[in-house]
Amino acid sequence: MLTISNLTYRIQGRELFEGASLVLPDGAKAGFVGKNGTGKTTLFHLIQGHIGADAGTIEVNRKARIGAVAQEAPAGDETVLEVVLAADKERTALLAEAETATDPHRIGEIHIRLADIDAHTAEARASSILKGLGFEQDRQNGPTRELSGGWRMRVALAAVLFSQPDLLLLDEPTNYLDLEGTLWLEKYLATYPYTVFLISHDRDLLNKAVSSIVHLEHRKLTYYKGNYDTFETTRRMQMELNNKSREKTLEQIAHLQKFVDRFRAKATKAKQAQARVKMIEKLRPPEAMFDEHAAPFRFQQPKADLPTPMITLDGVSTGYGDKVILKNIDQRIDPESRIALIGVNGNGKSTFAKLLAGDIPAMDGTLRIGKKLEIAHFAQHQMDKLQPELTPLEHLAGLMPTDNEARRRSRLNQMGLTTSRMDTKAKNLSGGERARLLMGLITFGGPGMMILDEPTNHLDIDSRDALVHALNDYQGAVLIISHDRHLIEATCDTLWIAEGGTIRELDEDLDSYQRSITAPREGKANGAANAGERRLSRQEAAARRAELAPLKASIKDAETKMGRLRIALDKIEAQLADPKVYDGPSDRLVALGKDKARFSGELEATEEKWLELSAELEDAERA
């Protein structure tokens, strides 16, 4: 389907590709991975002919149609469904010609061709794709101009999927999707009948939707069979073998060089020494292979003691103006809460985040937020708050007015920005670099809670892993809104769902939730029965939740108490580790020892209680 031979391309004097080659078989489903900024999107532009290569060739099978998501999302009076249907240009042209054609022979040809391309099912197919991407029927029939930018990008994605090109190029297609839309796209791509070339940093998508990986590294393209996990394993083995071969070759060279150094000056050994010099020249050790790990994230730990609970919501409603978006919210957030908020886009996830962050008020009910609690809120629209003409160093100057430049640069380094990027204007930073800068700025003061709304959209896979490590090291509460399942599973232990105009805790794990939303839809004949079963199931689940709620609350209280006791013990340990404490009054040392013994005893008792309650909950859930 796609053949790239000895491709070389430079941009502003920097080589993105140098003698790169790739053969992508017909019908392949390939994920395209590599560090941000290495040229993945540029290769898509080269394949589409938007720009020309400096050297080498790119060949696509003759008559093959190439499809990619349009850069300009539709925003006119046409309905969403009309825009998607129009993406099939052949069908649109044939229908238009059928309106004016008078030659009976040509009319017959048109209708035969319309039947061949299954034109009579086009509207149903387009509607099904839109449904999978989150468009209900009323929104499908509405004008595209009423949609936000993110929803218009979904329309553009639906259009290219509906047109079914022979070579489908997708560049981070999940960036504007929620978890439900991502799961649907995963299944759709896995069964797509033609060739797929997909840029993505979503591990789950790359594990389930593709069967091969193309890796861009050191300006070269390498093709691997298998999903992303297989690629990682294969590459790690290759690196180990390569580096062992390199070590052996270097050892052999060193051994030969010792002989040369020792006997070069001796006439009787000169020939042998010269022969070994030639052998050394022929021995070419392979270049060392290594992982280009992403810079770590480092979040400032909470500076103030965290209240328990941090936030409580009793019968809270919120929205915009007079319009209520969420109501009857009864939830609680504690210092060690790790919550993933999921649900279909448009159900109020971002609205809830804004409520907690203080961007919008509660319209009804009682919202209690602990005194002096600082909340850091990261959202995609906040990227616009960065001043485009200022460098990261200049952004930080206002937060560190009395510090010298070296300290500011050290702080930027903790955010994962390299020295050269610290003096680059924000408008010229990559999306991932801007995300790092914004996260560093909003967490500068050591917040007690972080709310992250789609934090991984601009991060490559290694940067996502670095974010996971940083969040697991962070000691405050975390609420994450994300379609990235790896991020959710690696950092969160509680699922909340925005559904039915409220926020509630979800008793299912993420796998169960995925199965429930990706299960095939039954026909209309079974619809009523299935709906009744679902209602009954929901009622049983609600009753089960109510029955287990007191037990779960006791477990949560125990976990919170253990967290407080560990913090108190850490503080005492730090004081006891200070030599100065032993030079002071003895009564202070005695008091610290007593406090340590008391807190240790309480922690042990609380841990025992937590284990008992957890075992009781496990038995109850099995019953």
C-alpha positions, 0 to 999 in steps of 0.5 A: 500500500505504502512504500517509502524509499531513502526519504530525506527531509529537512525543516529549517536546517534540521533533518527530520528524516535521513535515508528513511525507508518503510513498506506498509503492506496493503490492509495493515493496521499500523501505529506510528510512534516516536518522541514529540517533535520528531516528524510524525505529522510531517511524514503524513503531510509528505504522504499526502503531497502537501510538501515535497521530500528533499530526497527519496520517494513516497509511493502509494498504490495506484488508484488508492484513496488517501484520507485524513481528518480535515484541518478545518472543521466544518462550521456552517448551516449544513447539518452534522449528518449532511457534512458526513454524507458529503464526505463520500464524494463519489456518492454525492456526485452520482446523486447530483448527476442522477437528478439531471441525467436524461440518457437512459443508459447513463441513468442505468449506469448511475443506479448500478454504481450506487448499488455497488457502493451500497449508497442506500445504506449510507445514511444509516452507516453515517448515523452509526459512526456519529452515534459511536462518536457521541452524537445523538440523533437530535445533534446529528440533525443540527447545524455544525455552526452550533458545535464547539471546536472539539465537537466539530473535530469529531464531525471531521473524524466521522467524515473521513471514517465514513468515506472509507479511504484505502489508506486512512491517516489518523493523527491523535484521533482520540484527543477530542474524544471521551473514554466512550468515544475512544472505546468505540473508535478502538473497535471500529479501527480493529475491523476497518477493511483497509489500511490504517496508519495511526499516530497515537500515544494511547497505549490501549489504543495501540494494543487493541486497534493495530497489529504493527508498529512503525517507530520513528527514531534517529531520523529512521523508520522501523517496522515491527509486527505486533501491538505496542506491548510486543513492540516494547518487548521486541525493541528491548530485546534488540537493544540488549543483543545490540549492546552486548554485541557492541561490548564484545566488539569493543573488548576484541578491539581493546585486546588487539590494540594491546598487542599492537601497542606492545609489539609495533616497535619490534621488528620480529612482530611488526607484521603481526602488529600491522595485521591486527591494525587492519583487523581493528579497522574492519571491526565496526562496533554497532552504535549503542542503543538506548531509550530516550526517556522523557524528562520527569514531572515533579509536583510540589507537595502540599505545603499546608496540613490537609483537612479531612474531609477536604471537600463535601458536597450535599445536594449540590447543583451547578450550571451556567446562568439559570441553566442547571447542568448538574444537581443532587451531588452528594460526594466527599473528597479526602486528602488521599482520594484518587478519583477518575471522573468518566462519562460521555462528553456533554454530561458535565465532567468539566462543569464539575471540575470548574465547580470544585476549582471555584470557577463557577458557584454552587446554585443549590445545596451545600459545598464545603471546601477546607480552609486554605485549601489550594486547588490546582486546575489543569484544563486544555482551555487554560493553555491559552492563559500562557502569554505567547510572547513570553518565555518560560523563564519570563512566566516564572519571574512573577512567581519567583521575583526575589530569586536569581536566574539560576534558581528559576532555571532549576525550577523550570528543569523540574518541570521537564523543560530543557535549557534551550526551551527555557528561552523560547517563546511560549507560542513556539513551544510544542503542545507537550512543552506548554502542558508541562509549563502550565502544570508547573505553574499551577502547582507552583505553590504546593496545592492540596488537590489537583484537578486534571482535565485531559492532561495527556492530550499533548504528551508522548508515551514516555511523558505520560509514564513520567506523569503517572510516576509524579502523580503517584508521588504526589501526597494530595488529592487527585481528580482526573478526567481522561480518556487515557485508560492507562493513566486512570488505572495506574493512578486512580482507585475510585471511579465517579461517573457523570451521568443523568445530570449528577455525579455518582460513584461507580461500583464497577471497575474500568474493565466492567464499565468498558464491556458495558458500553462496548457490548453490541446493541440488540435489535429493536425487538429485544430493546424493551426487554433489555431496557427493563433488565437494565433498569432492574440491574441498576435498581439492584446495583443501587440497593447494593451500593446503599447496603455497602455504603457504611462499610466503604465509608468506614474503610475510607475513614480508616485510610484517611486516619492512617494517612494523617498518622503517617504524616505525623510520624514522618514529622516526628522522625524528621525532628528526631533525625535532627542532631540539634534536638539532642542538645536541647531540653530533655523533656522535648526529646521525651515528649517526641518519644512518647508521641512517636510511640502513641502514633505508632500504636494508633497506626498499628491499630488502625491498620488492623481495623482497615484490614478487617473492614477490607476483608469484610467488604471483599466477602460482602462483594463476593456474596 
